[in-house]
Amino acid sequence: DIKPIWGLDVARFGTDKTALCKRYGSVVTEIRAWQGLDLMQTVGRVMAEYEGLSPSLRPSEILVDSIGVGGGVVDRLRELGAPVRGINVSEAPAMGHTYMNLRSELWFKAKGWLEDRSCKLPKDDQLLAELTAIRYSFTSSGKMKAESKDEMRKRGLKSPDLADALCLTMASDATTALSGSMSTWKKPIKRNLKGIA
């Protein structure tokens, strides 16, 4: 039974944007970004969208990049009863022998998902530009690596906020399967990203 999944890439102020991606199976139904809201305003915006939907249309998970300012958003959304999971993209990947970190693993999962050509994206030039701007490389130990935000900035590119929000949705299926039901959301995440939709 396919349920909607939301990915939330949080930014506070500055040039980066907070981005929200809504994915339903192989279809990204909506993706957008905003600036100028503080963390609690961001929480309020996400909760308003969540509570404005009928239960059958609500996401089974809201996956939030929990590094830095995202951690506070995760805590508050959880306190309000939202089905939120913090995803630390700098931690070790499930396939440690293949990818440098979880961020790289999720970007490569998104790349494979797009190459399958059975998916649908909204018409969004910014999203397309971000998805095609990132560079991939190998570390000296042979691990696959997706370019970091800092490396992209050095090339004069902005943070790929929309694309990062999409990549966060790629962490969904396995975390649900391995961590159990909604009642166990506060437990640590165990990942095995094989077979993600």
BARO-420560 format. One record per residue: x, y, z of N, C-alpha, C in turn; residue in three letters; residue number from 1. Coordinates in Angstrom, 2 decimals. Layout:
% residues N
(timi (X; Y; Z); (X; Y; Z); (X; Y; Z); "ALA"; NUM)
...
This chain:
% residues 197
(timi (0.85; -1.19; 0.00); (0.00; 0.00; 0.00); (0.89; 1.25; 0.00); "ASP"; 1)
(timi (0.90; 1.98; -1.09); (1.78; 3.15; -1.22); (1.20; 4.33; -0.47); "ILE"; 2)
(timi (2.05; 4.98; 0.29); (1.66; 6.19; 1.04); (2.53; 7.35; 0.59); "LYS"; 3)
(timi (2.01; 8.57; 0.67); (2.86; 9.72; 0.35); (4.03; 9.83; 1.32); "PRO"; 4)
(timi (5.14; 10.35; 0.81); (6.34; 10.60; 1.60); (6.73; 12.05; 1.37); "ILE"; 5)
(timi (7.09; 12.76; 2.43); (7.58; 14.12; 2.28); (9.05; 14.20; 2.68); "TRP"; 6)
(timi (9.83; 14.96; 1.93); (11.21; 15.25; 2.28); (11.34; 16.73; 2.55); "GLY"; 7)
(timi (11.97; 17.11; 3.66); (12.10; 18.52; 4.05); (13.56; 18.86; 4.29); "LEU"; 8)
(timi (14.10; 19.74; 3.46); (15.48; 20.22; 3.61); (15.39; 21.62; 4.23); "ASP"; 9)
(timi (15.87; 21.76; 5.46); (15.63; 22.99; 6.23); (16.79; 23.97; 6.11); "VAL"; 10)
(timi (16.43; 25.24; 5.86); (17.40; 26.33; 5.94); (16.81; 27.39; 6.87); "ALA"; 11)
(timi (17.65; 28.15; 7.51); (17.10; 29.16; 8.41); (17.00; 30.49; 7.70); "ARG"; 12)
(timi (18.13; 31.17; 7.56); (18.14; 32.43; 6.84); (19.27; 32.39; 5.83); "PHE"; 13)
(timi (19.54; 33.50; 5.13); (20.62; 33.51; 4.15); (20.09; 33.13; 2.77); "GLY"; 14)
(timi (21.01; 32.68; 1.91); (20.64; 32.41; 0.52); (19.99; 31.05; 0.33); "THR"; 15)
(timi (20.24; 30.11; 1.25); (19.62; 28.79; 1.13); (18.13; 28.87; 1.39); "ASP"; 16)
(timi (17.40; 27.94; 0.81); (15.95; 27.90; 0.99); (15.55; 26.60; 1.67); "LYS"; 17)
(timi (14.43; 26.67; 2.40); (13.82; 25.45; 2.91); (12.99; 24.87; 1.78); "THR"; 18)
(timi (13.16; 23.58; 1.53); (12.46; 22.94; 0.41); (11.65; 21.75; 0.91); "ALA"; 19)
(timi (10.45; 21.60; 0.36); (9.56; 20.50; 0.70); (9.21; 19.73; -0.57); "LEU"; 20)
(timi (9.47; 18.43; -0.55); (9.14; 17.56; -1.68); (8.10; 16.54; -1.23); "CYS"; 21)
(timi (7.04; 16.38; -2.02); (6.01; 15.41; -1.73); (6.04; 14.34; -2.83); "LYS"; 22)
(timi (6.30; 13.11; -2.42); (6.40; 12.02; -3.39); (5.39; 10.93; -3.06); "ARG"; 23)
(timi (4.72; 10.45; -4.09); (3.76; 9.36; -3.95); (4.20; 8.26; -4.90); "TYR"; 24)
(timi (4.90; 7.27; -4.36); (5.43; 6.19; -5.20); (6.43; 6.75; -6.21); "GLY"; 25)
(timi (6.12; 6.58; -7.48); (7.04; 7.03; -8.53); (6.73; 8.44; -9.02); "SER"; 26)
(timi (5.82; 9.14; -8.34); (5.41; 10.47; -8.78); (5.73; 11.51; -7.71); "VAL"; 27)
(timi (6.47; 12.55; -8.10); (6.65; 13.72; -7.23); (5.45; 14.62; -7.52); "VAL"; 28)
(timi (4.56; 14.72; -6.55); (3.31; 15.45; -6.76); (3.50; 16.95; -6.58); "THR"; 29)
(timi (4.49; 17.34; -5.78); (4.71; 18.76; -5.52); (6.10; 18.96; -4.95); "GLU"; 30)
(timi (6.74; 20.04; -5.34); (8.03; 20.40; -4.75); (8.18; 21.91; -4.82); "ILE"; 31)
(timi (8.53; 22.51; -3.70); (8.69; 23.96; -3.68); (9.60; 24.37; -2.54); "ARG"; 32)
(timi (10.02; 25.64; -2.59); (10.95; 26.15; -1.58); (10.50; 27.54; -1.13); "ALA"; 33)
(timi (10.94; 27.91; 0.06); (10.64; 29.25; 0.57); (11.81; 29.75; 1.42); "TRP"; 34)
(timi (11.82; 31.05; 1.63); (12.87; 31.71; 2.42); (12.23; 32.62; 3.46); "GLN"; 35)
(timi (13.03; 32.99; 4.46); (12.62; 34.05; 5.38); (11.80; 33.62; 6.57); "GLY"; 36)
(timi (11.52; 32.33; 6.70); (10.78; 31.87; 7.87); (11.76; 31.33; 8.91); "LEU"; 37)
(timi (11.48; 31.60; 10.20); (12.32; 30.99; 11.21); (11.88; 29.53; 11.39); "ASP"; 38)
(timi (12.57; 28.81; 12.26); (12.33; 27.37; 12.36); (10.91; 27.04; 12.81); "LEU"; 39)
(timi (10.38; 27.80; 13.77); (9.04; 27.50; 14.26); (7.97; 27.88; 13.24); "MET"; 40)
(timi (8.24; 28.90; 12.43); (7.32; 29.22; 11.33); (7.33; 28.12; 10.27); "GLN"; 41)
(timi (8.51; 27.56; 10.04); (8.61; 26.42; 9.12); (7.82; 25.24; 9.64); "THR"; 42)
(timi (7.96; 24.94; 10.94); (7.18; 23.87; 11.56); (5.68; 24.14; 11.37); "VAL"; 43)
(timi (5.27; 25.38; 11.62); (3.86; 25.74; 11.48); (3.36; 25.55; 10.07); "GLY"; 44)
(timi (4.18; 25.91; 9.09); (3.78; 25.76; 7.69); (3.60; 24.29; 7.32); "ARG"; 45)
(timi (4.55; 23.46; 7.75); (4.47; 22.03; 7.44); (3.27; 21.40; 8.15); "VAL"; 46)
(timi (3.05; 21.76; 9.41); (1.92; 21.20; 10.15); (0.59; 21.62; 9.55); "MET"; 47)
(timi (0.51; 22.86; 9.08); (-0.73; 23.34; 8.47); (-1.05; 22.52; 7.22); "ALA"; 48)
(timi (-0.03; 22.21; 6.43); (-0.24; 21.39; 5.23); (-0.62; 19.96; 5.62); "GLU"; 49)
(timi (0.05; 19.43; 6.62); (-0.21; 18.07; 7.07); (-1.64; 17.93; 7.60); "TYR"; 50)
(timi (-2.02; 18.83; 8.50); (-3.34; 18.75; 9.14); (-4.47; 19.14; 8.19); "GLU"; 51)
(timi (-4.14; 19.85; 7.11); (-5.15; 20.25; 6.14); (-5.56; 19.13; 5.20); "GLY"; 52)
(timi (-4.88; 18.01; 5.29); (-5.19; 16.85; 4.44); (-6.04; 15.84; 5.19); "LEU"; 53)
(timi (-6.84; 15.10; 4.45); (-7.57; 14.00; 5.09); (-6.55; 12.93; 5.48); "SER"; 54)
(timi (-6.83; 12.16; 6.53); (-5.85; 11.16; 6.99); (-5.31; 10.25; 5.90); "PRO"; 55)
(timi (-6.13; 9.89; 4.93); (-5.67; 8.97; 3.88); (-4.67; 9.62; 2.94); "SER"; 56)
(timi (-4.63; 10.94; 2.90); (-3.71; 11.65; 2.00); (-2.47; 12.18; 2.72); "LEU"; 57)
(timi (-2.42; 12.01; 4.01); (-1.27; 12.50; 4.77); (-0.05; 11.59; 4.55); "ARG"; 58)
(timi (1.15; 12.15; 4.63); (2.34; 11.33; 4.43); (2.52; 10.33; 5.56); "PRO"; 59)
(timi (3.06; 9.17; 5.22); (3.38; 8.20; 6.26); (4.65; 8.61; 6.99); "SER"; 60)
(timi (5.49; 9.40; 6.32); (6.71; 9.91; 6.94); (7.06; 11.29; 6.39); "GLU"; 61)
(timi (7.57; 12.13; 7.25); (8.18; 13.39; 6.84); (9.66; 13.26; 7.20); "ILE"; 62)
(timi (10.50; 13.17; 6.19); (11.93; 12.93; 6.39); (12.67; 14.26; 6.33); "LEU"; 63)
(timi (13.32; 14.62; 7.42); (13.94; 15.93; 7.57); (15.44; 15.78; 7.75); "VAL"; 64)
(timi (16.21; 16.56; 7.00); (17.66; 16.60; 7.21); (17.90; 17.17; 8.60); "ASP"; 65)
(timi (18.40; 16.34; 9.50); (18.49; 16.72; 10.92); (19.81; 17.37; 11.29); "SER"; 66)
(timi (20.69; 17.60; 10.32); (21.95; 18.27; 10.62); (21.67; 19.74; 10.91); "ILE"; 67)
(timi (22.31; 20.27; 11.94); (22.18; 21.70; 12.23); (20.77; 22.10; 12.60); "GLY"; 68)
(timi (20.25; 23.12; 11.92); (18.95; 23.69; 12.28); (17.80; 22.71; 12.08); "VAL"; 69)
(timi (17.98; 21.71; 11.23); (16.91; 20.74; 11.00); (16.56; 19.94; 12.23); "GLY"; 70)
(timi (17.51; 19.79; 13.15); (17.26; 19.02; 14.37); (16.13; 19.60; 15.19); "GLY"; 71)
(timi (16.08; 20.92; 15.30); (15.01; 21.58; 16.06); (13.65; 21.39; 15.41); "GLY"; 72)
(timi (13.62; 21.38; 14.09); (12.37; 21.15; 13.36); (11.88; 19.73; 13.60); "VAL"; 73)
(timi (12.80; 18.77; 13.57); (12.44; 17.37; 13.85); (11.82; 17.25; 15.24); "VAL"; 74)
(timi (12.47; 17.83; 16.23); (11.99; 17.71; 17.62); (10.60; 18.30; 17.78); "ASP"; 75)
(timi (10.37; 19.48; 17.20); (9.08; 20.14; 17.37); (7.97; 19.41; 16.59); "ARG"; 76)
(timi (8.26; 18.97; 15.37); (7.27; 18.21; 14.62); (6.89; 16.93; 15.34); "LEU"; 77)
(timi (7.88; 16.27; 15.94); (7.60; 15.05; 16.70); (6.73; 15.37; 17.90); "ARG"; 78)
(timi (7.03; 16.47; 18.58); (6.25; 16.89; 19.75); (4.79; 17.16; 19.38); "GLU"; 79)
(timi (4.58; 17.65; 18.15); (3.22; 17.94; 17.68); (2.51; 16.71; 17.11); "LEU"; 80)
(timi (3.19; 15.59; 17.11); (2.56; 14.34; 16.68); (2.69; 14.02; 15.20); "GLY"; 81)
(timi (3.54; 14.73; 14.50); (3.73; 14.45; 13.07); (4.61; 13.20; 12.91); "ALA"; 82)
(timi (4.43; 12.47; 11.81); (5.24; 11.26; 11.57); (6.61; 11.62; 11.01); "PRO"; 83)
(timi (7.43; 12.23; 11.82); (8.70; 12.79; 11.35); (9.87; 11.86; 11.68); "VAL"; 84)
(timi (10.87; 11.87; 10.81); (12.14; 11.17; 11.05); (13.28; 12.10; 10.73); "ARG"; 85)
(timi (14.25; 12.16; 11.61); (15.47; 12.90; 11.32); (16.42; 12.03; 10.53); "GLY"; 86)
(timi (16.96; 12.57; 9.45); (17.92; 11.85; 8.61); (19.23; 12.63; 8.64); "ILE"; 87)
(timi (20.26; 12.04; 9.21); (21.57; 12.68; 9.27); (22.37; 12.24; 8.05); "ASN"; 88)
(timi (22.40; 13.11; 7.03); (23.00; 12.69; 5.75); (24.52; 12.61; 5.79); "VAL"; 89)
(timi (25.13; 13.05; 6.88); (26.59; 12.96; 6.97); (27.04; 11.64; 7.60); "SER"; 90)
(timi (26.10; 10.86; 8.11); (26.50; 9.62; 8.77); (26.85; 8.54; 7.75); "GLU"; 91)
(timi (27.30; 7.43; 8.26); (27.73; 6.33; 7.38); (26.55; 5.79; 6.60); "ALA"; 92)
(timi (26.77; 5.41; 5.35); (25.69; 4.84; 4.54); (25.43; 3.40; 4.91); "PRO"; 93)
(timi (24.27; 2.90; 4.48); (23.96; 1.48; 4.70); (24.96; 0.61; 3.95); "ALA"; 94)
(timi (25.31; 1.04; 2.74); (26.27; 0.29; 1.93); (27.63; 0.98; 2.05); "MET"; 95)
(timi (28.27; 0.79; 3.22); (29.49; 1.51; 3.54); (30.64; 1.24; 2.60); "GLY"; 96)
(timi (30.64; 0.07; 1.97); (31.73; -0.26; 1.06); (31.55; 0.41; -0.31); "HIS"; 97)
(timi (30.38; 0.98; -0.55); (30.08; 1.55; -1.86); (30.07; 3.07; -1.87); "THR"; 98)
(timi (29.48; 3.68; -0.82); (29.28; 5.14; -0.80); (30.06; 5.79; 0.33); "TYR"; 99)
(timi (30.43; 7.05; 0.13); (31.21; 7.76; 1.14); (30.38; 8.12; 2.37); "MET"; 100)
(timi (29.14; 8.52; 2.17); (28.25; 8.87; 3.27); (26.80; 8.68; 2.83); "ASN"; 101)
(timi (25.87; 8.90; 3.77); (24.47; 8.68; 3.45); (23.98; 9.66; 2.38); "LEU"; 102)
(timi (24.47; 10.90; 2.40); (24.06; 11.86; 1.37); (24.39; 11.33; -0.03); "ARG"; 103)
(timi (25.60; 10.79; -0.18); (25.98; 10.22; -1.47); (25.07; 9.06; -1.84); "SER"; 104)
(timi (24.77; 8.21; -0.87); (23.93; 7.05; -1.14); (22.54; 7.49; -1.61); "GLU"; 105)
(timi (21.97; 8.50; -0.95); (20.63; 8.97; -1.33); (20.64; 9.63; -2.71); "LEU"; 106)
(timi (21.70; 10.39; -3.01); (21.80; 11.01; -4.34); (21.91; 9.94; -5.43); "TRP"; 107)
(timi (22.69; 8.89; -5.17); (22.80; 7.82; -6.17); (21.50; 7.04; -6.30); "PHE"; 108)
(timi (20.76; 6.88; -5.18); (19.45; 6.23; -5.25); (18.50; 7.07; -6.10); "LYS"; 109)
(timi (18.54; 8.39; -5.91); (17.70; 9.28; -6.71); (18.10; 9.22; -8.18); "ALA"; 110)
(timi (19.39; 9.15; -8.44); (19.88; 9.06; -9.81); (19.35; 7.79; -10.49); "LYS"; 111)
(timi (19.43; 6.68; -9.79); (18.91; 5.42; -10.33); (17.40; 5.46; -10.52); "GLY"; 112)
(timi (16.70; 6.10; -9.58); (15.24; 6.23; -9.66); (14.86; 7.03; -10.90); "TRP"; 113)
(timi (15.60; 8.10; -11.18); (15.32; 8.93; -12.35); (15.68; 8.21; -13.65); "LEU"; 114)
(timi (16.78; 7.47; -13.63); (17.22; 6.76; -14.84); (16.27; 5.63; -15.22); "GLU"; 115)
(timi (15.48; 5.17; -14.26); (14.51; 4.11; -14.54); (13.40; 4.60; -15.48); "ASP"; 116)
(timi (13.22; 5.91; -15.52); (12.28; 6.58; -16.44); (10.82; 6.22; -16.23); "ARG"; 117)
(timi (10.50; 5.59; -15.11); (9.09; 5.32; -14.82); (8.54; 6.34; -13.83); "SER"; 118)
(timi (9.38; 7.30; -13.45); (8.96; 8.31; -12.48); (8.44; 9.56; -13.18); "CYS"; 119)
(timi (7.74; 10.39; -12.42); (7.22; 11.64; -12.96); (7.59; 12.78; -12.02); "LYS"; 120)
(timi (8.11; 13.86; -12.61); (8.45; 15.06; -11.85); (7.59; 16.22; -12.33); "LEU"; 121)
(timi (7.31; 17.18; -11.44); (6.62; 18.37; -11.91); (7.53; 19.18; -12.82); "PRO"; 122)
(timi (6.95; 19.98; -13.69); (7.76; 20.84; -14.56); (8.35; 21.95; -13.71); "LYS"; 123)
(timi (9.63; 21.86; -13.44); (10.30; 22.82; -12.56); (11.74; 22.97; -13.04); "ASP"; 124)
(timi (12.01; 24.09; -13.67); (13.35; 24.30; -14.23); (14.44; 24.32; -13.16); "ASP"; 125)
(timi (14.12; 24.87; -11.99); (15.11; 24.93; -10.92); (15.47; 23.54; -10.42); "GLN"; 126)
(timi (14.47; 22.68; -10.24); (14.73; 21.30; -9.82); (15.59; 20.59; -10.85); "LEU"; 127)
(timi (15.26; 20.72; -12.11); (16.03; 20.07; -13.17); (17.48; 20.56; -13.17); "LEU"; 128)
(timi (17.66; 21.88; -13.00); (19.02; 22.44; -12.97); (19.82; 21.88; -11.80); "ALA"; 129)
(timi (19.19; 21.75; -10.65); (19.88; 21.24; -9.46); (20.24; 19.76; -9.62); "GLU"; 130)
(timi (19.31; 18.98; -10.16); (19.56; 17.54; -10.32); (20.70; 17.27; -11.31); "LEU"; 131)
(timi (20.86; 18.15; -12.29); (21.89; 17.93; -13.31); (23.20; 18.66; -13.01); "THR"; 132)
(timi (23.21; 19.50; -11.97); (24.42; 20.28; -11.67); (25.44; 19.51; -10.84); "ALA"; 133)
(timi (24.96; 18.59; -10.03); (25.86; 17.92; -9.09); (26.84; 16.99; -9.83); "ILE"; 134)
(timi (28.06; 16.95; -9.32); (29.07; 16.07; -9.89); (29.29; 14.87; -8.99); "ARG"; 135)
(timi (29.62; 13.75; -9.62); (29.89; 12.52; -8.89); (31.36; 12.15; -9.08); "TYR"; 136)
(timi (31.94; 11.54; -8.06); (33.35; 11.16; -8.16); (33.59; 9.92; -7.30); "SER"; 137)
(timi (34.84; 9.52; -7.25); (35.25; 8.39; -6.42); (36.32; 8.85; -5.44); "PHE"; 138)
(timi (36.28; 8.33; -4.23); (37.33; 8.60; -3.27); (38.53; 7.71; -3.60); "THR"; 139)
(timi (39.65; 7.95; -2.94); (40.84; 7.14; -3.19); (40.63; 5.67; -2.81); "SER"; 140)
(timi (39.66; 5.43; -1.92); (39.37; 4.04; -1.52); (38.30; 3.40; -2.41); "SER"; 141)
(timi (37.88; 4.13; -3.46); (36.93; 3.57; -4.42); (35.47; 3.77; -4.09); "GLY"; 142)
(timi (35.17; 4.56; -3.06); (33.77; 4.79; -2.71); (33.18; 5.90; -3.59); "LYS"; 143)
(timi (31.89; 5.75; -3.91); (31.21; 6.73; -4.74); (30.82; 7.94; -3.88); "MET"; 144)
(timi (30.98; 9.12; -4.45); (30.78; 10.34; -3.68); (29.98; 11.36; -4.49); "LYS"; 145)
(timi (28.93; 11.88; -3.88); (28.19; 13.00; -4.48); (28.82; 14.29; -3.98); "ALA"; 146)
(timi (28.94; 15.26; -4.86); (29.54; 16.55; -4.53); (28.81; 17.19; -3.34); "GLU"; 147)
(timi (29.57; 17.75; -2.42); (28.97; 18.39; -1.25); (28.45; 19.79; -1.60); "SER"; 148)
(timi (27.62; 20.34; -0.71); (27.11; 21.70; -0.93); (28.25; 22.71; -0.96); "LYS"; 149)
(timi (29.23; 22.52; -0.08); (30.38; 23.45; -0.06); (31.16; 23.39; -1.36); "ASP"; 150)
(timi (31.33; 22.19; -1.90); (32.04; 22.04; -3.18); (31.26; 22.71; -4.31); "GLU"; 151)
(timi (29.95; 22.61; -4.25); (29.12; 23.26; -5.27); (29.22; 24.78; -5.18); "MET"; 152)
(timi (29.24; 25.28; -3.95); (29.37; 26.74; -3.76); (30.70; 27.25; -4.31); "ARG"; 153)
(timi (31.75; 26.46; -4.16); (33.05; 26.86; -4.70); (33.02; 26.96; -6.21); "LYS"; 154)
(timi (32.10; 26.24; -6.84); (31.94; 26.34; -8.30); (30.96; 27.44; -8.69); "ARG"; 155)
(timi (30.50; 28.19; -7.67); (29.59; 29.29; -7.95); (28.13; 28.88; -8.04); "GLY"; 156)
(timi (27.81; 27.69; -7.53); (26.43; 27.19; -7.58); (25.77; 27.32; -6.22); "LEU"; 157)
(timi (24.47; 27.52; -6.22); (23.71; 27.60; -4.98); (23.45; 26.20; -4.43); "LYS"; 158)
(timi (23.06; 26.16; -3.17); (22.70; 24.89; -2.55); (21.54; 24.25; -3.31); "SER"; 159)
(timi (21.62; 22.95; -3.61); (20.55; 22.28; -4.36); (19.39; 21.89; -3.44); "PRO"; 160)
(timi (18.69; 22.88; -2.94); (17.69; 22.65; -1.90); (16.54; 21.75; -2.37); "ASP"; 161)
(timi (16.00; 22.02; -3.56); (14.90; 21.21; -4.07); (15.34; 19.76; -4.29); "LEU"; 162)
(timi (16.50; 19.61; -4.91); (17.02; 18.26; -5.19); (17.32; 17.51; -3.89); "ALA"; 163)
(timi (17.85; 18.22; -2.89); (18.12; 17.56; -1.61); (16.83; 17.07; -0.96); "ASP"; 164)
(timi (15.76; 17.87; -1.08); (14.47; 17.45; -0.51); (13.96; 16.18; -1.20); "ALA"; 165)
(timi (14.13; 16.12; -2.52); (13.76; 14.91; -3.26); (14.60; 13.72; -2.79); "LEU"; 166)
(timi (15.90; 13.92; -2.66); (16.78; 12.83; -2.23); (16.40; 12.31; -0.84); "CYS"; 167)
(timi (15.95; 13.20; 0.04); (15.54; 12.76; 1.37); (14.40; 11.74; 1.31); "LEU"; 168)
(timi (13.52; 11.87; 0.32); (12.41; 10.91; 0.22); (12.91; 9.51; -0.12); "THR"; 169)
(timi (14.13; 9.40; -0.64); (14.69; 8.09; -1.00); (15.06; 7.28; 0.24); "MET"; 170)
(timi (15.11; 7.91; 1.40); (15.45; 7.20; 2.64); (14.23; 6.56; 3.28); "ALA"; 171)
(timi (13.07; 6.70; 2.66); (11.83; 6.35; 3.34); (11.56; 4.86; 3.51); "SER"; 172)
(timi (11.47; 4.13; 2.42); (10.93; 2.78; 2.47); (11.68; 1.87; 3.43); "ASP"; 173)
(timi (12.99; 1.94; 3.38); (13.79; 1.05; 4.22); (13.69; 1.42; 5.69); "ALA"; 174)
(timi (13.65; 2.73; 6.00); (13.57; 3.10; 7.41); (12.25; 2.66; 8.00); "THR"; 175)
(timi (11.19; 2.71; 7.20); (9.88; 2.24; 7.68); (9.92; 0.74; 7.93); "THR"; 176)
(timi (10.47; 0.01; 6.98); (10.47; -1.45; 7.07); (11.32; -1.95; 8.23); "ALA"; 177)
(timi (12.45; -1.29; 8.46); (13.38; -1.81; 9.46); (13.17; -1.25; 10.85); "LEU"; 178)
(timi (12.49; -0.11; 10.96); (12.29; 0.47; 12.28); (10.93; 0.15; 12.86); "SER"; 179)
(timi (10.07; -0.43; 12.06); (8.78; -0.84; 12.60); (7.68; 0.16; 12.36); "GLY"; 180)
(timi (6.66; 0.07; 13.16); (5.46; 0.88; 12.96); (5.62; 2.28; 13.52); "SER"; 181)
(timi (4.54; 3.07; 13.42); (4.56; 4.45; 13.88); (4.91; 4.56; 15.35); "MET"; 182)
(timi (4.58; 3.56; 16.12); (4.81; 3.63; 17.57); (6.29; 3.58; 17.92); "SER"; 183)
(timi (7.14; 3.22; 16.98); (8.56; 3.09; 17.28); (9.40; 4.21; 16.67); "THR"; 184)
(timi (8.76; 5.30; 16.26); (9.50; 6.35; 15.56); (10.64; 6.95; 16.36); "TRP"; 185)
(timi (10.60; 6.87; 17.69); (11.64; 7.53; 18.47); (12.89; 6.66; 18.60); "LYS"; 186)
(timi (12.80; 5.44; 18.09); (13.97; 4.57; 18.13); (14.98; 4.98; 17.06); "LYS"; 187)
(timi (16.24; 4.62; 17.24); (17.26; 4.95; 16.23); (16.92; 4.32; 14.88); "PRO"; 188)
(timi (17.30; 4.99; 13.84); (17.03; 4.50; 12.50); (18.03; 3.42; 12.14); "ILE"; 189)
(timi (17.54; 2.32; 11.59); (18.40; 1.29; 11.03); (18.13; 1.28; 9.54); "LYS"; 190)
(timi (19.17; 1.37; 8.76); (18.96; 1.51; 7.32); (19.48; 0.32; 6.54); "ARG"; 191)
(timi (18.74; 0.00; 5.52); (19.22; -0.87; 4.46); (18.48; -0.39; 3.24); "ASN"; 192)
(timi (19.15; 0.36; 2.39); (18.46; 1.07; 1.33); (18.28; 0.25; 0.05); "LEU"; 193)
(timi (18.47; -1.04; 0.12); (18.24; -1.88; -1.06); (16.74; -1.89; -1.38); "LYS"; 194)
(timi (16.44; -1.83; -2.65); (15.06; -2.02; -3.07); (14.14; -0.85; -2.83); "GLY"; 195)
(timi (14.71; 0.34; -2.70); (13.86; 1.52; -2.51); (13.13; 1.83; -3.79); "ILE"; 196)
(timi (11.87; 2.24; -3.65); (11.05; 2.55; -4.84); (11.62; 3.72; -5.60); "ALA"; 197)
